[in-house]
């Protein structure tokens, strides 16, 4: 059995790459730690030209690039649910794409693990509320900021984060360094710092992590 797991991350956009890359990498490392033997892991970002391609076509192209360019073992595929449930996304996008991949030749990476944040990626940014407030530079309580609910129950988390940034700029006690802060500044830093224990409170993250464990069992890496 190989002692190296090379993953590829294919997301909806560049901000998703900045946020999710560290989370996926850390989660893969954490799960690999429980695998049999000493397993090394690495993650590559998979970029393709998406113009004119539907979701299935994008996954096929990303899978082929992942295999041919990097020899990727597992392809992590991200798409937001854009609703309070991920059922429609799995039935209409993820499962059909996986089925089409299995019909292809060996020049494709066919081991797919889906990442489907309920609502949107920004829901995961709100998971670690203490970190979010620290990075924005605001000391108000959660209810004042509209983040008192579980993140996946917040229907437009991106708008909520942008509102918190605006509030921080209106606050006379704000730290000067946040004067020009915009939401795009937060994706990478929160992705790197977010506590995975906080993400474990989100059903969509747990689903992703369990899917990764299942895939590693299938590949004879993980035996728990």
N, C-alpha and C positions, 0 to 999 in steps of 0.2 A: 504493500500500500504506500502511495506517495505520502511524504510528510510535508507537503506544501499545498496550500489552497489559494488559488488565484481567482479573485472575484472581479467582476466588471459591473459598474453602476451606470444604468441608462435611465435618465430622468426626463421630466417634461421640459425643464429649462435650466439655464445657468445658475439662477439663484437656488434652485433645488439641489444642484450639484454642490454648491458651496455649503449648504446646510446639511445635506444628508451624507456626504462622503465620509465625514468623521464619525457620524453615528453608525453607519453601516460598517465601517472599518473596526470601530471599537466593539460592536456587537459580534462581528465575526471573530475577533480575537477572543472575546469572552466565551463564546460557544466552543471555539476550537480548543480552548484551555481544558475543557472537559472531555475532549476527544482522546482516543487511545493513542499513546505515544506523544512525542514532542512535535506539534504541528505549527509550522510557520504560515502566516497569512499575508496577503497583499491585495490591494484594491486599485483597479485602474478605472478611470472615467472613460466611458464609451461615447464618442461624439459622432453623429452622422448628419448628413444634409436631409432634413425632414420634408423639404418642400415637395408638395404633391403626393405625399405618402399618407395613407390611413394608418391606424394604429397597428394592425397586423403587419403591414408592409414595413413599418418602422422597426417592429420587433424582429422581423426576419433579417432586415439589413443590419441592425445592431448586433444580432446574434452572430451573423457571418463575420462582421468586422471584429467582434470580440474573439472569435475563434481563430481567424486567419492572422490578425495582427498581434494578438497577445497569447493565444492558447488558453483563453479563459475557461475555468472549470464551472463556475456558477455565475449566471447573469442575474443581477438584481434589477428588477424592472419597477420603476416608480410611476404611479399616476394617482392623482387625487380623486377622492370619491365625489367631491363637490356636492355632497348631501349628507344627511344624518346616518346613512347606511352605506356599506361597501358592496351590498348584494348585487346591485345592478352592474357595477364595474367588473366584478368577478365574472358574472354571467355573460356580459356583452363584450368584454375586452380581454381580461386575463386568461380565462379558461379557453376561449377560442384561439387565442394566440399560442397558448401552450400546445393545443392539439395540432395546429398547423405546423409548428416547429417539429413535432415528433414525426411528421411525414417527410421531413427534409433529409437530405444526404448527410454524411458525416462531417461536412465542412461547416457545420453550425454548432454553436453552444446550445444544447437542448435542456440544460439544467437551469430552470428559471425559478427565482424566488421573488414573489411580488411584495412591493411596499405600497400600501394604499392607505394613506392617512385619511381618516374620516373627517369630512369637511374639506380641509386642505392642509398643506405642509405646515402652515403657520400655526395649526392646532398643536403640533408637536413643539413649536417654539414657546408656547404658553405653558407647557407641562411643568417646567421648572420656573415657577412664578417669582421666586426669590432672585434667581439669576436674571430673569427678564428685567425686573425693576432695577437691579444693580447696574446692568449694562446701559439702560436708558437714563438712569440717574434720577429716580423718583422714589419718594418714601411714602406715598399714599397707600392705604389698605386696599385689599383686593376688590372689595365691593365698590369703592370709589372709582376704580379703574375698569370695572365691568368684567373682571376675570375671576369672580367668586365661584362660578360654575365649573364643573369638569370641562376641560378644554374642548372635547369633542361635542359638547352641547352648545358651544358658542358658534352661531351660524356663519359669522364672517370674521374669523380671527385676524385676518390681515388688517381689516379696517379697525379692529379693536386695538391692535398694536400701534397702528398709525395714530389713533386718537391718544394713546398713552404718550407717544412721542410729542404730540402737540401740547398735551398737558404739562409735560416736563419743561417745555420751552416757555410756557406761561407762568410757571412757578418761579417766584422771585428767589427761592432758595436753590434753584437748579445749579448744577455744576457747569462752569463755563465751557468745559470740554465738550458738552453735549449740545452746544448752541446750533451747530449745523447738522446734527444727527438726522439720518433718514433710515427707513426700514431696511434698505439694501445693505447698510453697514452692519446689520445684526446677524444676518444669516450664518456667515462663517464662524463668527466668534461664539454664538450660542450653540451652533452645531458642535463645536470643539469642546465647549464647557458644560453642556447640559448633562445633568446627572442621569445616568441610565436607569437608576432606581425610580426617578420621577417618571420617566417614559414608561416604565413597567406598569404604571397606573392607567395607561391608555390601552384599551382593547385592541386598537389597530396595530400598535407597536408589538404587543404580545403575540398577535396573530402573525406578524412578520417574523418575529424571533422563533416562534414554534415552527413556522414553515421552513426556516433555515435549519433547525434541528432535524426536521423530517427529511429534508434533502440530504443532509450529511449522514443520516442513518442509511438512506437509500444508497449512498456512495460508500458505505462501510467506514466512515470516519467516526461517527457518533453512536454510542451504544447504550445511552441512558434511557 
